[in-house]
């Protein structure tokens, strides 16, 4: 069961390191505009950013479901 109230097709930002399964998600942000970001602990440039669906990120790391109710404007560091 998809835990987010957002549509599974909601666009979000993920770094290439996470998308390519090179690094785990360590930073999660639910921006004021509703956009989600899922990043690793590496330094990033705009070239590292990828736009994918929320459902795709959830498939990569189902543990993000634990923050499905994170309000807009919040962020967290994930261990």
MIDODREN-582479 format. One record per residue: residue in one letter; x negated, z negated, y negated of N, C-alpha, C, O in turn; residue number from 0. Coordinates in Angstrom, 2 decimals. Example, Ala and Ser with C-alpha at 12.3 -4.5 7.8 and 13.67 -1.06 7.14 Angstrom:
BEGIN
@aa A, npx -13.19, npz -7.80, npy 5.69, capx -12.30, capz -7.80, capy 4.50, cpx -13.20, cpz -7.80, cpy 3.30, opx -14.24, opz -8.46, opy 3.32, i 0
@aa S, npx -12.85, npz -7.08, npy 2.25, capx -13.67, capz -7.14, capy 1.06, cpx -12.90, cpz -7.87, cpy -0.03, opx -13.41, opz -8.04, opy -1.14, i 1
This chain:
BEGIN
@aa X, npx -0.84, npz 0.00, npy 1.18, capx 0.00, capz 0.00, capy 0.00, cpx -0.88, cpz 0.00, cpy -1.25, opx -1.77, opz -0.84, opy -1.38, i 0
@aa X, npx -0.64, npz 0.93, npy -2.15, capx -1.40, capz 1.05, capy -3.39, cpx -1.03, cpz -0.11, cpy -4.31, opx 0.14, opz -0.24, opy -4.68, i 1
@aa X, npx -1.99, npz -0.96, npy -4.70, capx -1.66, capz -2.19, capy -5.41, cpx -1.47, cpz -2.07, cpy -6.92, opx -0.99, opz -3.01, opy -7.56, i 2
@aa X, npx -1.83, npz -0.95, npy -7.50, capx -1.75, capz -0.80, capy -8.95, cpx -0.35, cpz -0.38, cpy -9.38, opx 0.34, opz 0.35, opy -8.67, i 3
@aa X, npx 0.07, npz -0.86, npy -10.56, capx 1.35, capz -0.41, capy -11.11, cpx 1.19, cpz 0.97, cpy -11.75, opx 2.18, opz 1.67, opy -11.96, i 4
@aa X, npx -0.05, npz 1.35, npy -12.07, capx -0.33, capz 2.68, capy -12.60, cpx -0.07, cpz 3.73, cpy -11.52, opx -0.17, opz 3.46, opy -10.33, i 5
@aa X, npx 0.26, npz 4.93, npy -11.97, capx 0.43, capz 6.05, capy -11.05, cpx -0.90, cpz 6.27, cpy -10.32, opx -1.95, opz 6.21, opy -10.95, i 6
@aa X, npx -0.89, npz 6.51, npy -9.02, capx -2.13, capz 6.76, capy -8.28, cpx -2.95, cpz 7.92, cpy -8.85, opx -4.17, opz 7.97, opy -8.67, i 7
@aa X, npx -2.28, npz 8.85, npy -9.54, capx -2.98, capz 10.00, capy -10.11, cpx -3.55, cpz 9.72, cpy -11.50, opx -4.08, opz 10.62, opy -12.14, i 8
@aa X, npx -3.44, npz 8.47, npy -11.96, capx -3.97, capz 8.10, capy -13.27, cpx -5.46, cpz 8.43, cpy -13.33, opx -6.23, opz 8.05, opy -12.45, i 9
@aa X, npx -5.85, npz 9.14, npy -14.39, capx -7.26, capz 9.49, capy -14.56, cpx -8.05, cpz 8.25, cpy -14.95, opx -7.59, opz 7.44, opy -15.75, i 10
@aa X, npx -9.24, npz 8.11, npy -14.38, capx -10.12, capz 7.01, capy -14.75, cpx -11.56, cpz 7.51, cpy -14.73, opx -11.87, opz 8.57, opy -14.20, i 11
@aa X, npx -12.43, npz 6.71, npy -15.33, capx -13.84, capz 7.06, capy -15.41, cpx -14.59, cpz 6.28, cpy -14.33, opx -14.42, opz 5.08, opy -14.17, i 12
@aa X, npx -15.42, npz 6.99, npy -13.61, capx -16.29, capz 6.37, capy -12.61, cpx -17.67, cpz 7.00, cpy -12.78, opx -17.78, opz 8.18, opy -13.09, i 13
@aa X, npx -18.71, npz 6.22, npy -12.57, capx -20.05, capz 6.80, capy -12.68, cpx -20.39, cpz 7.58, cpy -11.41, opx -19.85, opz 7.32, opy -10.34, i 14
@aa X, npx -21.28, npz 8.53, npy -11.56, capx -21.66, capz 9.38, capy -10.43, cpx -22.29, cpz 8.56, cpy -9.30, opx -22.18, opz 8.93, opy -8.13, i 15
@aa X, npx -22.94, npz 7.46, npy -9.64, capx -23.59, capz 6.63, capy -8.61, cpx -22.56, cpz 6.00, cpy -7.68, opx -22.77, opz 5.92, opy -6.47, i 16
@aa X, npx -21.45, npz 5.57, npy -8.25, capx -20.36, capz 5.00, capy -7.45, cpx -19.66, cpz 6.10, cpy -6.67, opx -19.40, opz 5.96, opy -5.47, i 17
@aa X, npx -19.37, npz 7.20, npy -7.34, capx -18.65, capz 8.30, capy -6.69, cpx -19.43, cpz 8.86, cpy -5.51, opx -18.84, opz 9.25, opy -4.50, i 18
@aa X, npx -20.74, npz 8.91, npy -5.64, capx -21.60, capz 9.43, capy -4.56, cpx -21.99, cpz 8.36, cpy -3.55, opx -22.81, opz 8.60, opy -2.66, i 19
@aa X, npx -21.39, npz 7.18, npy -3.69, capx -21.63, capz 6.04, capy -2.78, cpx -23.10, cpz 5.61, cpy -2.76, opx -23.60, opz 5.13, opy -1.74, i 20
@aa X, npx -23.78, npz 5.79, npy -3.89, capx -25.17, capz 5.36, capy -4.01, cpx -25.26, cpz 3.90, cpy -4.47, opx -26.22, opz 3.20, opy -4.15, i 21
@aa X, npx -24.26, npz 3.45, npy -5.22, capx -24.24, capz 2.10, capy -5.79, cpx -22.83, cpz 1.54, cpy -5.71, opx -21.86, opz 2.30, opy -5.73, i 22
@aa X, npx -22.70, npz 0.22, npy -5.62, capx -21.36, capz -0.39, capy -5.62, cpx -20.81, cpz -0.54, cpy -7.04, opx -21.57, opz -0.51, opy -8.02, i 23
@aa X, npx -19.53, npz -0.70, npy -7.15, capx -18.90, capz -0.99, capy -8.44, cpx -19.26, cpz -2.42, cpy -8.83, opx -19.04, opz -3.36, opy -8.06, i 24
@aa X, npx -19.82, npz -2.57, npy -10.03, capx -20.16, capz -3.91, capy -10.52, cpx -19.50, cpz -4.21, cpy -11.86, opx -19.54, opz -5.35, opy -12.32, i 25
@aa X, npx -18.91, npz -3.21, npy -12.50, capx -18.26, capz -3.40, capy -13.79, cpx -16.92, cpz -2.68, cpy -13.77, opx -16.84, opz -1.50, opy -13.42, i 26
@aa X, npx -15.87, npz -3.39, npy -14.14, capx -14.53, capz -2.81, capy -14.19, cpx -13.95, cpz -3.10, cpy -15.57, opx -13.99, opz -4.23, opy -16.04, i 27
@aa X, npx -13.41, npz -2.07, npy -16.19, capx -12.80, capz -2.21, capy -17.51, cpx -11.42, cpz -1.56, cpy -17.49, opx -11.25, opz -0.46, opy -16.96, i 28
@aa X, npx -10.45, npz -2.24, npy -18.07, capx -9.12, capz -1.67, capy -18.28, cpx -8.96, cpz -1.60, cpy -19.79, opx -8.55, opz -2.58, opy -20.43, i 29
@aa X, npx -9.28, npz -0.46, npy -20.35, capx -9.36, capz -0.29, capy -21.80, cpx -8.01, cpz -0.45, cpy -22.49, opx -6.96, opz -0.38, opy -21.85, i 30
@aa X, npx -8.07, npz -0.66, npy -23.80, capx -6.85, capz -0.83, capy -24.61, cpx -5.88, cpz 0.34, cpy -24.44, opx -4.66, opz 0.16, opy -24.50, i 31
@aa X, npx -6.42, npz 1.54, npy -24.24, capx -5.57, capz 2.73, capy -24.10, cpx -5.05, cpz 2.92, cpy -22.67, opx -4.37, opz 3.91, opy -22.39, i 32
@aa X, npx -5.36, npz 1.98, npy -21.78, capx -4.88, capz 2.05, capy -20.40, cpx -5.85, cpz 2.71, cpy -19.43, opx -5.61, opz 2.70, opy -18.23, i 33
@aa X, npx -6.93, npz 3.28, npy -19.95, capx -7.92, capz 3.94, capy -19.10, cpx -8.71, cpz 2.90, cpy -18.32, opx -9.10, opz 1.87, opy -18.87, i 34
@aa X, npx -8.93, npz 3.16, npy -17.05, capx -9.77, capz 2.31, capy -16.21, cpx -11.17, cpz 2.90, cpy -16.15, opx -11.33, opz 4.12, opy -16.17, i 35
@aa X, npx -12.19, npz 2.03, npy -16.07, capx -13.57, capz 2.45, capy -15.86, cpx -14.16, cpz 1.64, cpy -14.72, opx -13.97, opz 0.42, opy -14.64, i 36
@aa X, npx -14.87, npz 2.32, npy -13.84, capx -15.51, capz 1.68, capy -12.69, cpx -16.97, cpz 2.14, cpy -12.66, opx -17.25, opz 3.31, opy -12.37, i 37
@aa X, npx -17.88, npz 1.22, npy -12.95, capx -19.28, capz 1.57, capy -13.09, cpx -20.17, cpz 0.68, cpy -12.23, opx -19.76, opz -0.40, opy -11.80, i 38
@aa X, npx -21.38, npz 1.15, npy -11.98, capx -22.37, capz 0.33, capy -11.28, cpx -23.25, cpz -0.36, cpy -12.32, opx -22.98, opz -0.27, opy -13.52, i 39
@aa X, npx -24.27, npz -1.04, npy -11.87, capx -25.12, capz -1.81, capy -12.78, cpx -26.25, cpz -0.98, cpy -13.42, opx -27.00, opz -1.50, opy -14.24, i 40
@aa X, npx -26.36, npz 0.28, npy -13.05, capx -27.40, capz 1.13, capy -13.64, cpx -27.04, cpz 1.49, cpy -15.08, opx -25.89, opz 1.37, opy -15.49, i 41
@aa X, npx -28.05, npz 1.93, npy -15.84, capx -27.79, capz 2.45, capy -17.18, cpx -27.17, cpz 3.83, cpy -17.02, opx -27.51, opz 4.58, opy -16.10, i 42
@aa X, npx -26.25, npz 4.18, npy -17.94, capx -25.52, capz 5.43, capy -17.82, cpx -25.63, cpz 6.27, cpy -19.08, opx -25.76, opz 5.76, opy -20.19, i 43
@aa X, npx -25.56, npz 7.57, npy -18.87, capx -25.42, capz 8.53, capy -19.97, cpx -24.07, cpz 9.21, cpy -19.77, opx -23.42, opz 9.02, opy -18.74, i 44
@aa X, npx -23.66, npz 10.00, npy -20.73, capx -22.40, capz 10.72, capy -20.58, cpx -22.45, cpz 11.68, cpy -19.40, opx -21.40, opz 12.03, opy -18.84, i 45
@aa X, npx -23.64, npz 12.12, npy -19.01, capx -23.77, capz 13.02, capy -17.86, cpx -23.41, cpz 12.34, cpy -16.54, opx -23.11, opz 13.01, opy -15.56, i 46
@aa X, npx -23.45, npz 11.00, npy -16.52, capx -23.12, capz 10.25, capy -15.31, cpx -21.62, cpz 10.04, cpy -15.13, opx -21.18, opz 9.65, opy -14.05, i 47
@aa X, npx -20.84, npz 10.29, npy -16.17, capx -19.40, capz 10.02, capy -16.13, cpx -18.65, cpz 11.10, cpy -15.35, opx -18.91, opz 12.30, opy -15.49, i 48
@aa X, npx -17.71, npz 10.66, npy -14.54, capx -16.83, capz 11.55, capy -13.78, cpx -15.40, cpz 11.08, cpy -14.01, opx -15.14, opz 9.88, opy -14.12, i 49
@aa X, npx -14.48, npz 12.02, npy -14.07, capx -13.06, capz 11.70, capy -14.19, cpx -12.42, cpz 11.96, cpy -12.83, opx -12.45, opz 13.08, opy -12.32, i 50
@aa X, npx -11.86, npz 10.92, npy -12.27, capx -11.20, capz 11.02, capy -10.96, cpx -9.90, cpz 10.21, cpy -11.03, opx -9.65, opz 9.50, opy -12.00, i 51
@aa X, npx -9.09, npz 10.34, npy -10.00, capx -7.84, capz 9.57, capy -9.96, cpx -8.12, cpz 8.13, cpy -9.56, opx -9.09, opz 7.83, opy -8.87, i 52
@aa X, npx -7.25, npz 7.25, npy -10.00, capx -7.33, capz 5.84, capy -9.62, cpx -7.25, cpz 5.70, cpy -8.10, opx -7.92, opz 4.85, opy -7.51, i 53
@aa X, npx -6.43, npz 6.51, npy -7.50, capx -6.28, capz 6.50, capy -6.04, cpx -7.61, cpz 6.83, cpy -5.34, opx -7.93, opz 6.25, opy -4.30, i 54
@aa X, npx -8.37, npz 7.75, npy -5.91, capx -9.65, capz 8.13, capy -5.31, cpx -10.66, cpz 6.98, cpy -5.39, opx -11.41, opz 6.73, opy -4.45, i 55
@aa X, npx -10.67, npz 6.27, npy -6.53, capx -11.57, capz 5.12, capy -6.65, cpx -11.15, cpz 4.02, cpy -5.69, opx -11.99, opz 3.38, opy -5.06, i 56
@aa X, npx -9.85, npz 3.80, npy -5.56, capx -9.34, capz 2.79, capy -4.64, cpx -9.73, cpz 3.13, cpy -3.19, opx -10.05, opz 2.24, opy -2.41, i 57
@aa X, npx -9.72, npz 4.41, npy -2.84, capx -10.13, capz 4.83, capy -1.50, cpx -11.62, cpz 4.56, cpy -1.27, opx -12.04, opz 4.23, opy -0.16, i 58
@aa X, npx -12.43, npz 4.70, npy -2.33, capx -13.87, capz 4.42, capy -2.23, cpx -14.15, cpz 2.93, cpy -2.05, opx -15.04, opz 2.53, opy -1.31, i 59
@aa X, npx -13.36, npz 2.11, npy -2.77, capx -13.58, capz 0.66, capy -2.75, cpx -12.25, cpz -0.07, cpy -2.88, opx -11.84, opz -0.40, opy -4.00, i 60
@aa X, npx -11.58, npz -0.33, npy -1.78, capx -10.27, capz -1.01, capy -1.82, cpx -10.31, cpz -2.39, cpy -2.46, opx -9.26, opz -2.92, opy -2.85, i 61
@aa X, npx -11.48, npz -2.99, npy -2.59, capx -11.54, capz -4.32, capy -3.20, cpx -11.15, cpz -4.30, cpy -4.67, opx -10.86, opz -5.36, opy -5.24, i 62
@aa X, npx -11.13, npz -3.13, npy -5.30, capx -10.69, capz -3.07, capy -6.70, cpx -9.22, cpz -3.43, cpy -6.84, opx -8.75, opz -3.74, opy -7.93, i 63
@aa X, npx -8.50, npz -3.39, npy -5.74, capx -7.09, capz -3.79, capy -5.76, cpx -6.90, cpz -5.23, cpy -6.21, opx -5.82, opz -5.60, opy -6.67, i 64
@aa X, npx -7.95, npz -6.04, npy -6.09, capx -7.89, capz -7.43, capy -6.52, cpx -7.70, cpz -7.57, cpy -8.03, opx -7.27, opz -8.62, opy -8.51, i 65
@aa X, npx -8.03, npz -6.53, npy -8.79, capx -7.89, capz -6.58, capy -10.25, cpx -6.78, cpz -5.65, cpy -10.74, opx -6.74, opz -5.30, opy -11.92, i 66
@aa X, npx -5.89, npz -5.26, npy -9.85, capx -4.83, capz -4.32, capy -10.20, cpx -3.95, cpz -4.80, cpy -11.35, opx -3.37, opz -3.99, opy -12.06, i 67
@aa X, npx -3.87, npz -6.11, npy -11.53, capx -3.03, capz -6.65, capy -12.60, cpx -3.82, cpz -7.01, cpy -13.85, opx -3.31, opz -7.71, opy -14.73, i 68
@aa X, npx -5.08, npz -6.53, npy -13.95, capx -5.90, capz -6.80, capy -15.13, cpx -5.24, cpz -6.19, cpy -16.36, opx -4.95, opz -4.99, opy -16.37, i 69
@aa X, npx -5.00, npz -6.99, npy -17.40, capx -4.36, capz -6.45, capy -18.60, cpx -5.27, cpz -5.46, cpy -19.34, opx -6.49, opz -5.51, opy -19.20, i 70
@aa X, npx -4.66, npz -4.59, npy -20.10, capx -5.43, capz -3.67, capy -20.95, cpx -6.26, cpz -4.49, cpy -21.94, opx -5.81, opz -5.53, opy -22.42, i 71
@aa X, npx -7.45, npz -4.02, npy -22.22, capx -8.34, capz -4.71, capy -23.15, cpx -9.26, cpz -5.71, cpy -22.48, opx -9.98, opz -6.43, opy -23.16, i 72
@aa X, npx -9.23, npz -5.76, npy -21.16, capx -10.06, capz -6.72, capy -20.42, cpx -11.10, cpz -5.98, cpy -19.58, opx -10.96, opz -4.80, opy -19.26, i 73
@aa X, npx -12.15, npz -6.71, npy -19.24, capx -13.18, capz -6.18, capy -18.35, cpx -13.74, cpz -7.32, cpy -17.52, opx -13.51, opz -8.49, opy -17.83, i 74
@aa X, npx -14.46, npz -6.98, npy -16.49, capx -15.09, capz -8.00, capy -15.65, cpx -16.32, cpz -7.43, cpy -14.96, opx -16.42, opz -6.22, opy -14.75, i 75
@aa X, npx -17.23, npz -8.31, npy -14.63, capx -18.36, capz -7.95, capy -13.79, cpx -18.03, cpz -8.39, cpy -12.38, opx -17.61, opz -9.52, opy -12.15, i 76
@aa X, npx -18.21, npz -7.49, npy -11.45, capx -17.85, capz -7.71, capy -10.05, cpx -19.12, cpz -8.00, cpy -9.25, opx -20.13, opz -7.32, opy -9.42, i 77
@aa X, npx -19.06, npz -8.99, npy -8.41, capx -20.23, capz -9.33, capy -7.58, cpx -20.23, cpz -8.51, cpy -6.32, opx -21.14, opz -8.65, opy -5.49, i 78
